[in-house]
């Protein structure tokens, strides 16, 4: 018989670790830290195409 560990959420802001089943999610499905409120959502500023229009060429 094997043992499976449950998935956990590890907050990069406050270092809390919690079972993923006890962590709330926002309306778009991104995880919210139950302790500090950190929202794991995409960051447009860090993407390579930020600030460029979709039709801009290299």
PyMOL Python script that loads the backbone (N, CA, C, O; Angstrom):
from pymol import cmd

cmd.read_pdbstr("""\
ATOM      1  N   UNK A   1       0.846  -1.168   0.000  1.00  0.00           N
ATOM      2  CA  UNK A   1       0.000   0.000   0.000  1.00  0.00           C
ATOM      3  C   UNK A   1       0.894   1.234   0.000  1.00  0.00           C
ATOM      4  O   UNK A   1       1.795   1.357   0.830  1.00  0.00           O
ATOM      5  N   UNK A   2       0.640   2.148  -0.939  1.00  0.00           N
ATOM      6  CA  UNK A   2       1.455   3.359  -1.010  1.00  0.00           C
ATOM      7  C   UNK A   2       0.756   4.525  -0.317  1.00  0.00           C
ATOM      8  O   UNK A   2      -0.465   4.550  -0.163  1.00  0.00           O
ATOM      9  N   UNK A   3       1.561   5.468   0.084  1.00  0.00           N
ATOM     10  CA  UNK A   3       1.037   6.661   0.734  1.00  0.00           C
ATOM     11  C   UNK A   3       1.161   7.833  -0.215  1.00  0.00           C
ATOM     12  O   UNK A   3       2.227   8.061  -0.788  1.00  0.00           O
ATOM     13  N   UNK A   4       0.073   8.584  -0.388  1.00  0.00           N
ATOM     14  CA  UNK A   4       0.094   9.756  -1.249  1.00  0.00           C
ATOM     15  C   UNK A   4      -0.044  11.004  -0.391  1.00  0.00           C
ATOM     16  O   UNK A   4      -0.919  11.078   0.472  1.00  0.00           O
ATOM     17  N   UNK A   5       0.818  11.978  -0.630  1.00  0.00           N
ATOM     18  CA  UNK A   5       0.732  13.241   0.082  1.00  0.00           C
ATOM     19  C   UNK A   5      -0.255  14.151  -0.624  1.00  0.00           C
ATOM     20  O   UNK A   5      -0.285  14.211  -1.853  1.00  0.00           O
ATOM     21  N   UNK A   6      -1.056  14.854   0.150  1.00  0.00           N
ATOM     22  CA  UNK A   6      -2.011  15.787  -0.422  1.00  0.00           C
ATOM     23  C   UNK A   6      -1.278  16.999  -0.980  1.00  0.00           C
ATOM     24  O   UNK A   6      -0.201  17.359  -0.503  1.00  0.00           O
ATOM     25  N   UNK A   7      -1.869  17.625  -1.992  1.00  0.00           N
ATOM     26  CA  UNK A   7      -1.278  18.829  -2.570  1.00  0.00           C
ATOM     27  C   UNK A   7      -1.331  19.960  -1.545  1.00  0.00           C
ATOM     28  O   UNK A   7      -2.291  20.088  -0.786  1.00  0.00           O
ATOM     29  N   UNK A   8      -0.286  20.767  -1.542  1.00  0.00           N
ATOM     30  CA  UNK A   8      -0.238  21.883  -0.601  1.00  0.00           C
ATOM     31  C   UNK A   8       0.010  23.190  -1.346  1.00  0.00           C
ATOM     32  O   UNK A   8       0.565  23.208  -2.444  1.00  0.00           O
ATOM     33  N   UNK A   9      -0.415  24.277  -0.719  1.00  0.00           N
ATOM     34  CA  UNK A   9      -0.156  25.624  -1.205  1.00  0.00           C
ATOM     35  C   UNK A   9       0.953  26.210  -0.357  1.00  0.00           C
ATOM     36  O   UNK A   9       0.851  26.228   0.870  1.00  0.00           O
ATOM     37  N   UNK A  10       2.012  26.691  -0.991  1.00  0.00           N
ATOM     38  CA  UNK A  10       3.124  27.328  -0.292  1.00  0.00           C
ATOM     39  C   UNK A  10       3.172  28.785  -0.735  1.00  0.00           C
ATOM     40  O   UNK A  10       3.496  29.073  -1.887  1.00  0.00           O
ATOM     41  N   UNK A  11       2.852  29.704   0.173  1.00  0.00           N
ATOM     42  CA  UNK A  11       2.792  31.128  -0.147  1.00  0.00           C
ATOM     43  C   UNK A  11       4.205  31.698  -0.301  1.00  0.00           C
ATOM     44  O   UNK A  11       5.035  31.535   0.594  1.00  0.00           O
ATOM     45  N   UNK A  12       4.486  32.363  -1.424  1.00  0.00           N
ATOM     46  CA  UNK A  12       5.807  32.959  -1.608  1.00  0.00           C
ATOM     47  C   UNK A  12       6.008  34.241  -0.795  1.00  0.00           C
ATOM     48  O   UNK A  12       7.141  34.696  -0.640  1.00  0.00           O
ATOM     49  N   UNK A  13       4.936  34.824  -0.279  1.00  0.00           N
ATOM     50  CA  UNK A  13       5.034  36.064   0.487  1.00  0.00           C
ATOM     51  C   UNK A  13       5.275  35.821   1.981  1.00  0.00           C
ATOM     52  O   UNK A  13       6.185  36.408   2.566  1.00  0.00           O
ATOM     53  N   UNK A  14       4.465  34.961   2.597  1.00  0.00           N
ATOM     54  CA  UNK A  14       4.560  34.778   4.051  1.00  0.00           C
ATOM     55  C   UNK A  14       5.040  33.378   4.456  1.00  0.00           C
ATOM     56  O   UNK A  14       5.112  33.075   5.647  1.00  0.00           O
ATOM     57  N   UNK A  15       5.364  32.537   3.493  1.00  0.00           N
ATOM     58  CA  UNK A  15       5.907  31.191   3.729  1.00  0.00           C
ATOM     59  C   UNK A  15       4.975  30.238   4.468  1.00  0.00           C
ATOM     60  O   UNK A  15       5.432  29.259   5.058  1.00  0.00           O
ATOM     61  N   UNK A  16       3.672  30.514   4.442  1.00  0.00           N
ATOM     62  CA  UNK A  16       2.732  29.583   5.049  1.00  0.00           C
ATOM     63  C   UNK A  16       2.537  28.397   4.101  1.00  0.00           C
ATOM     64  O   UNK A  16       2.601  28.552   2.881  1.00  0.00           O
ATOM     65  N   UNK A  17       2.304  27.236   4.662  1.00  0.00           N
ATOM     66  CA  UNK A  17       2.021  26.042   3.891  1.00  0.00           C
ATOM     67  C   UNK A  17       0.686  25.488   4.370  1.00  0.00           C
ATOM     68  O   UNK A  17       0.496  25.255   5.563  1.00  0.00           O
ATOM     69  N   UNK A  18      -0.244  25.277   3.428  1.00  0.00           N
ATOM     70  CA  UNK A  18      -1.577  24.804   3.796  1.00  0.00           C
ATOM     71  C   UNK A  18      -2.059  23.793   2.760  1.00  0.00           C
ATOM     72  O   UNK A  18      -1.663  23.862   1.596  1.00  0.00           O
ATOM     73  N   UNK A  19      -2.909  22.858   3.173  1.00  0.00           N
ATOM     74  CA  UNK A  19      -3.485  21.920   2.208  1.00  0.00           C
ATOM     75  C   UNK A  19      -4.279  22.682   1.161  1.00  0.00           C
ATOM     76  O   UNK A  19      -5.030  23.597   1.499  1.00  0.00           O
ATOM     77  N   UNK A  20      -4.125  22.318  -0.102  1.00  0.00           N
ATOM     78  CA  UNK A  20      -4.789  23.052  -1.179  1.00  0.00           C
ATOM     79  C   UNK A  20      -6.309  23.020  -1.064  1.00  0.00           C
ATOM     80  O   UNK A  20      -6.987  23.892  -1.606  1.00  0.00           O
ATOM     81  N   UNK A  21      -6.847  22.033  -0.371  1.00  0.00           N
ATOM     82  CA  UNK A  21      -8.301  21.954  -0.214  1.00  0.00           C
ATOM     83  C   UNK A  21      -8.837  22.972   0.781  1.00  0.00           C
ATOM     84  O   UNK A  21     -10.044  23.211   0.823  1.00  0.00           O
ATOM     85  N   UNK A  22      -7.951  23.585   1.595  1.00  0.00           N
ATOM     86  CA  UNK A  22      -8.408  24.563   2.579  1.00  0.00           C
ATOM     87  C   UNK A  22      -8.085  25.999   2.171  1.00  0.00           C
ATOM     88  O   UNK A  22      -8.330  26.927   2.942  1.00  0.00           O
ATOM     89  N   UNK A  23      -7.541  26.193   0.978  1.00  0.00           N
ATOM     90  CA  UNK A  23      -7.139  27.515   0.510  1.00  0.00           C
ATOM     91  C   UNK A  23      -8.246  28.083  -0.386  1.00  0.00           C
ATOM     92  O   UNK A  23      -8.744  27.379  -1.265  1.00  0.00           O
ATOM     93  N   UNK A  24      -8.640  29.355  -0.173  1.00  0.00           N
ATOM     94  CA  UNK A  24      -9.675  29.955  -1.008  1.00  0.00           C
ATOM     95  C   UNK A  24      -9.146  30.362  -2.384  1.00  0.00           C
ATOM     96  O   UNK A  24      -7.946  30.573  -2.562  1.00  0.00           O
ATOM     97  N   UNK A  25     -10.044  30.468  -3.337  1.00  0.00           N
ATOM     98  CA  UNK A  25      -9.717  30.874  -4.696  1.00  0.00           C
ATOM     99  C   UNK A  25     -10.584  32.065  -5.082  1.00  0.00           C
ATOM    100  O   UNK A  25     -11.712  32.188  -4.605  1.00  0.00           O
ATOM    101  N   UNK A  26     -10.065  32.953  -5.949  1.00  0.00           N
ATOM    102  CA  UNK A  26     -10.864  34.095  -6.389  1.00  0.00           C
ATOM    103  C   UNK A  26     -11.829  33.664  -7.492  1.00  0.00           C
ATOM    104  O   UNK A  26     -11.883  32.487  -7.848  1.00  0.00           O
ATOM    105  N   UNK A  27     -12.590  34.618  -8.033  1.00  0.00           N
ATOM    106  CA  UNK A  27     -13.617  34.293  -9.027  1.00  0.00           C
ATOM    107  C   UNK A  27     -13.037  33.775 -10.337  1.00  0.00           C
ATOM    108  O   UNK A  27     -13.752  33.144 -11.115  1.00  0.00           O
ATOM    109  N   UNK A  28     -11.750  34.031 -10.597  1.00  0.00           N
ATOM    110  CA  UNK A  28     -11.097  33.525 -11.806  1.00  0.00           C
ATOM    111  C   UNK A  28     -10.358  32.216 -11.576  1.00  0.00           C
ATOM    112  O   UNK A  28      -9.807  31.641 -12.515  1.00  0.00           O
ATOM    113  N   UNK A  29     -10.342  31.740 -10.334  1.00  0.00           N
ATOM    114  CA  UNK A  29      -9.713  30.466 -10.018  1.00  0.00           C
ATOM    115  C   UNK A  29      -8.286  30.557  -9.551  1.00  0.00           C
ATOM    116  O   UNK A  29      -7.604  29.537  -9.458  1.00  0.00           O
ATOM    117  N   UNK A  30      -7.806  31.772  -9.247  1.00  0.00           N
ATOM    118  CA  UNK A  30      -6.451  31.925  -8.732  1.00  0.00           C
ATOM    119  C   UNK A  30      -6.468  31.805  -7.215  1.00  0.00           C
ATOM    120  O   UNK A  30      -7.397  32.259  -6.548  1.00  0.00           O
ATOM    121  N   UNK A  31      -5.422  31.188  -6.689  1.00  0.00           N
ATOM    122  CA  UNK A  31      -5.345  30.917  -5.261  1.00  0.00           C
ATOM    123  C   UNK A  31      -5.111  32.204  -4.465  1.00  0.00           C
ATOM    124  O   UNK A  31      -4.415  33.113  -4.917  1.00  0.00           O
ATOM    125  N   UNK A  32      -5.711  32.260  -3.267  1.00  0.00           N
ATOM    126  CA  UNK A  32      -5.533  33.377  -2.336  1.00  0.00           C
ATOM    127  C   UNK A  32      -4.957  32.821  -1.044  1.00  0.00           C
ATOM    128  O   UNK A  32      -5.465  31.833  -0.515  1.00  0.00           O
ATOM    129  N   UNK A  33      -3.906  33.442  -0.533  1.00  0.00           N
ATOM    130  CA  UNK A  33      -3.312  32.985   0.716  1.00  0.00           C
ATOM    131  C   UNK A  33      -4.271  33.274   1.864  1.00  0.00           C
ATOM    132  O   UNK A  33      -4.749  34.400   1.994  1.00  0.00           O
ATOM    133  N   UNK A  34      -4.562  32.272   2.702  1.00  0.00           N
ATOM    134  CA  UNK A  34      -5.487  32.482   3.813  1.00  0.00           C
ATOM    135  C   UNK A  34      -4.891  33.321   4.947  1.00  0.00           C
ATOM    136  O   UNK A  34      -5.632  33.766   5.823  1.00  0.00           O
ATOM    137  N   UNK A  35      -3.578  33.548   4.954  1.00  0.00           N
ATOM    138  CA  UNK A  35      -2.937  34.302   6.020  1.00  0.00           C
ATOM    139  C   UNK A  35      -2.686  35.759   5.626  1.00  0.00           C
ATOM    140  O   UNK A  35      -3.119  36.672   6.328  1.00  0.00           O
ATOM    141  N   UNK A  36      -1.983  35.983   4.495  1.00  0.00           N
ATOM    142  CA  UNK A  36      -1.587  37.340   4.122  1.00  0.00           C
ATOM    143  C   UNK A  36      -2.408  37.923   2.983  1.00  0.00           C
ATOM    144  O   UNK A  36      -2.307  39.119   2.710  1.00  0.00           O
ATOM    145  N   UNK A  37      -3.225  37.108   2.305  1.00  0.00           N
ATOM    146  CA  UNK A  37      -4.055  37.597   1.216  1.00  0.00           C
ATOM    147  C   UNK A  37      -3.353  37.641  -0.131  1.00  0.00           C
ATOM    148  O   UNK A  37      -3.909  38.187  -1.083  1.00  0.00           O
ATOM    149  N   UNK A  38      -2.149  37.086  -0.247  1.00  0.00           N
ATOM    150  CA  UNK A  38      -1.423  37.034  -1.521  1.00  0.00           C
ATOM    151  C   UNK A  38      -2.295  36.397  -2.585  1.00  0.00           C
ATOM    152  O   UNK A  38      -2.905  35.355  -2.346  1.00  0.00           O
ATOM    153  N   UNK A  39      -2.360  37.009  -3.755  1.00  0.00           N
ATOM    154  CA  UNK A  39      -3.148  36.479  -4.863  1.00  0.00           C
ATOM    155  C   UNK A  39      -2.209  36.009  -5.961  1.00  0.00           C
ATOM    156  O   UNK A  39      -1.468  36.812  -6.529  1.00  0.00           O
ATOM    157  N   UNK A  40      -2.231  34.725  -6.263  1.00  0.00           N
ATOM    158  CA  UNK A  40      -1.392  34.168  -7.315  1.00  0.00           C
ATOM    159  C   UNK A  40      -2.104  34.343  -8.646  1.00  0.00           C
ATOM    160  O   UNK A  40      -2.881  33.485  -9.064  1.00  0.00           O
ATOM    161  N   UNK A  41      -1.834  35.463  -9.308  1.00  0.00           N
ATOM    162  CA  UNK A  41      -2.450  35.734 -10.601  1.00  0.00           C
ATOM    163  C   UNK A  41      -1.372  36.108 -11.603  1.00  0.00           C
ATOM    164  O   UNK A  41      -0.265  36.478 -11.211  1.00  0.00           O
ATOM    165  N   UNK A  42      -1.680  36.016 -12.889  1.00  0.00           N
ATOM    166  CA  UNK A  42      -0.674  36.362 -13.899  1.00  0.00           C
ATOM    167  C   UNK A  42      -0.241  37.818 -13.763  1.00  0.00           C
ATOM    168  O   UNK A  42      -1.046  38.685 -13.424  1.00  0.00           O
ATOM    169  N   UNK A  43       1.003  38.070 -14.025  1.00  0.00           N
ATOM    170  CA  UNK A  43       1.558  39.414 -13.918  1.00  0.00           C
ATOM    171  C   UNK A  43       1.911  39.898 -15.318  1.00  0.00           C
ATOM    172  O   UNK A  43       2.915  39.462 -15.881  1.00  0.00           O
ATOM    173  N   UNK A  44       1.114  40.785 -15.889  1.00  0.00           N
ATOM    174  CA  UNK A  44       1.338  41.269 -17.244  1.00  0.00           C
ATOM    175  C   UNK A  44       2.637  42.048 -17.371  1.00  0.00           C
ATOM    176  O   UNK A  44       3.243  42.053 -18.443  1.00  0.00           O
ATOM    177  N   UNK A  45       3.082  42.710 -16.300  1.00  0.00           N
ATOM    178  CA  UNK A  45       4.302  43.502 -16.353  1.00  0.00           C
ATOM    179  C   UNK A  45       5.537  42.640 -16.596  1.00  0.00           C
ATOM    180  O   UNK A  45       6.506  43.111 -17.191  1.00  0.00           O
ATOM    181  N   UNK A  46       5.518  41.399 -16.150  1.00  0.00           N
ATOM    182  CA  UNK A  46       6.685  40.538 -16.288  1.00  0.00           C
ATOM    183  C   UNK A  46       6.703  39.724 -17.568  1.00  0.00           C
ATOM    184  O   UNK A  46       7.674  39.016 -17.835  1.00  0.00           O
ATOM    185  N   UNK A  47       5.657  39.811 -18.357  1.00  0.00           N
ATOM    186  CA  UNK A  47       5.626  39.012 -19.583  1.00  0.00           C
ATOM    187  C   UNK A  47       6.474  39.649 -20.663  1.00  0.00           C
ATOM    188  O   UNK A  47       6.610  40.872 -20.686  1.00  0.00           O
ATOM    189  N   UNK A  48       7.048  38.863 -21.558  1.00  0.00           N
ATOM    190  CA  UNK A  48       7.929  39.389 -22.596  1.00  0.00           C
ATOM    191  C   UNK A  48       7.227  40.341 -23.552  1.00  0.00           C
ATOM    192  O   UNK A  48       7.880  41.206 -24.136  1.00  0.00           O
ATOM    193  N   UNK A  49       5.921  40.209 -23.728  1.00  0.00           N
ATOM    194  CA  UNK A  49       5.203  41.058 -24.673  1.00  0.00           C
ATOM    195  C   UNK A  49       4.547  42.253 -24.007  1.00  0.00           C
ATOM    196  O   UNK A  49       3.774  42.954 -24.660  1.00  0.00           O
ATOM    197  N   UNK A  50       4.820  42.514 -22.745  1.00  0.00           N
ATOM    198  CA  UNK A  50       4.206  43.644 -22.048  1.00  0.00           C
ATOM    199  C   UNK A  50       4.645  44.954 -22.694  1.00  0.00           C
ATOM    200  O   UNK A  50       5.825  45.158 -22.979  1.00  0.00           O
ATOM    201  N   UNK A  51       3.682  45.828 -22.918  1.00  0.00           N
ATOM    202  CA  UNK A  51       3.989  47.127 -23.485  1.00  0.00           C
ATOM    203  C   UNK A  51       4.053  47.127 -24.999  1.00  0.00           C
ATOM    204  O   UNK A  51       4.280  48.177 -25.601  1.00  0.00           O
ATOM    205  N   UNK A  52       3.860  45.981 -25.629  1.00  0.00           N
ATOM    206  CA  UNK A  52       3.867  45.919 -27.088  1.00  0.00           C
ATOM    207  C   UNK A  52       2.487  45.544 -27.587  1.00  0.00           C
ATOM    208  O   UNK A  52       1.772  44.785 -26.934  1.00  0.00           O
ATOM    209  N   UNK A  53       2.115  46.064 -28.726  1.00  0.00           N
ATOM    210  CA  UNK A  53       0.840  45.673 -29.299  1.00  0.00           C
ATOM    211  C   UNK A  53       1.002  44.314 -29.949  1.00  0.00           C
ATOM    212  O   UNK A  53       2.109  43.949 -30.344  1.00  0.00           O
ATOM    213  N   UNK A  54      -0.094  43.546 -30.070  1.00  0.00           N
ATOM    214  CA  UNK A  54       0.009  42.208 -30.651  1.00  0.00           C
ATOM    215  C   UNK A  54       0.524  42.211 -32.090  1.00  0.00           C
ATOM    216  O   UNK A  54       1.068  41.207 -32.548  1.00  0.00           O
ATOM    217  N   UNK A  55       0.360  43.329 -32.814  1.00  0.00           N
ATOM    218  CA  UNK A  55       0.792  43.362 -34.213  1.00  0.00           C
ATOM    219  C   UNK A  55       2.193  43.947 -34.382  1.00  0.00           C
ATOM    220  O   UNK A  55       2.678  44.057 -35.508  1.00  0.00           O
ATOM    221  N   UNK A  56       2.848  44.322 -33.290  1.00  0.00           N
ATOM    222  CA  UNK A  56       4.181  44.901 -33.383  1.00  0.00           C
ATOM    223  C   UNK A  56       5.187  43.840 -33.794  1.00  0.00           C
ATOM    224  O   UNK A  56       5.200  42.736 -33.250  1.00  0.00           O
ATOM    225  N   UNK A  57       6.022  44.181 -34.750  1.00  0.00           N
ATOM    226  CA  UNK A  57       7.033  43.228 -35.209  1.00  0.00           C
ATOM    227  C   UNK A  57       8.358  43.455 -34.522  1.00  0.00           C
ATOM    228  O   UNK A  57       8.577  44.506 -33.919  1.00  0.00           O
ATOM    229  N   UNK A  58       9.248  42.476 -34.606  1.00  0.00           N
ATOM    230  CA  UNK A  58      10.578  42.606 -33.988  1.00  0.00           C
ATOM    231  C   UNK A  58      11.555  43.264 -34.906  1.00  0.00           C
ATOM    232  O   UNK A  58      12.716  43.449 -34.542  1.00  0.00           O
TER     233      UNK A  58
END
""", "prot")
cmd.dss("prot")
cmd.show_as("cartoon", "prot")
cmd.util.cbc("prot")
cmd.orient("prot")
